[in-house]
Amino acid sequence: MIADGVAMLFMPGSSIMTEKLARRGLRIHHDYETDVLTHVTVSETMDHEAPLVAADMRVGELAERIARRDPEVSRHQGMLVVDEERELVGVITRGDILRALDKDPVGTMTVREAGSSRVVVTHPDELLSEASAKMLRHNIGRLPVVDRHDPHRILGYVGRPGIMSAGLRRLEEEHVREPG
């Protein structure tokens, strides 16, 4: 028992093979571990409170709410655009808002017109590796999480922070030693 404790203190959490390689100057990166993104689903990290804005809202009104630091819209770079039934019809980003205000300084354009109706989505049962691949492929920082059988029904929202938090949890778990 005491020998186990002493060994744990002096061994840096590696095998004999990786220890020998490290002594030769080769740094071993978690080659023997699986990627956390291939084991965690979107539902485990998604934000259930998606930032929603009405499709008929004027861009000027949305810009004012962001300027006033309205917590419903100011914490996110992108918001989901919904119709009267709260179904997903698009996405609008702060970049879209700025471009719309450049064209129409008064801000009379609707959020639906200013945003994008071609929405890349993810599903709660998808792996984070699939969701992050979609984000990289389309150069976007967030994805609406929708029902697989009803793609207009919003279940949540996942962005880079949600994906990164899964990796952080894994790192924290790695550094906690189990008793014994």
Summary of the structure (lengths in Angstrom):
residues: 180
radius of gyration: 22.6
end to end distance: 8.4
largest distance: 74.7
contacts: 476
relative contact order: 0.17
helix: 43%
strand: 21%
